[in-house]
């Protein structure tokens, strides 16, 4: 996921990166083990992922342009079905879950460390007149990718830090140091939507784990938020945080464009309520349904690629994207998938289990983040792996040290 693709091309077609190639190997490995009887799938996989596969097929066949929707069919089946199911098949026990979660933390720490260096040396993406926005190895073309990676790692490491005092005190200082690096990386990433989703998921994890700890943590965070303007009143991060309060009354250009894209997606759904306009067809219909106030694209720049004009290919809201491109059929399938996972987590709730708590926090992050963003870029595959981790815990897991039959 973190390997730069090197492709400067923006377009509605299927963009293949190193993470996608790796996901193919992941799916093939799972298929081989399933075919030879060395892996198995829980019964809950079919009612969770089956409706999504069917809805994507219906959305493609009923598309206003089937040919243009075929890349969307491949992408949606990959992200919402094949890769998560492959993770469920390959993760056999708690040790495997620990390997995957540790990999998420390692990726987040590496990207955050690189992003901090970018911000400090002016080698990041442009924000105003300075190249201070941390984007990690993803570049300005995927300006939110690093923040999503860091947020996922932050949630997993927070859960491990919560359980560390009871299971391994020596690991707590390392966990806190890692959280400091991730927090700094998130701050210089300047991604407001990720901050909101991370805040919601973090509060949820703390409250579920221990309400007293949650109160103490929220008080400390409140003090830090009040002190931040006095300590770094002129910093870009503080200004970005302040701008979130005005996103409704006086939104900036980026937020205005997002509102216009949401409205356009809603109008598409009103005209095509059942199956939408077809996968990958949002860009083709965007200008017909959006007002003249919508920008023609967003400006990105960094020292590596220079200035680029990036087209607005989605509404930046996963739920509205499903409604616009797949109608109520697609949104119902997405609701069935998420509902099955949430029901499984609720039925097997164990707040003191780090893997359950991490899965619940990650699911909360995804649900909230999809209000402000949709899948795109190299973090698509990371989302699929995270969805697979949540499914592993939602569908049940063996006892410690016991592998699945």
Buried (B, 14 or more C-beta within 10 A) or exposed (E): BBEBBEEEEBEBEBBBBBBBEBBBEBBEBBBEBBEEEEBEBBEBBEEBBBBBBEBBEBBBEBBBEEEBBBBBBBBBBBBBBBBBBBBBBBBBBBEBBBEBBBBBBEBBBBBBBBBBBBBEEEBBBBBEEEBBBBBBBBBBBBBBBBBBBBBBBBBBBBBBBBBBEEEEEEBBEBBEEBBEBBEBBBBBBBBBBBBBBBBBBBBBBBBBBBEEEBEEBBEEBEEEEEEBBEEEEEBBBBBBBEBEEEBEEEBEEEBBBBBBBBBBBBBBBEEBEEBBBBBBBBBBBBEEBBEEEBBEBBEBBBBBBEEBEBEBBBBBBBBBBBBBBBBBBBBBBBBBBBEBBBEBBEEBEEBEBBBBBBBBBBBBBBBBBBBBBBBBBBBBBBBBBBBBBBBBBBBEBEEEEEEBE
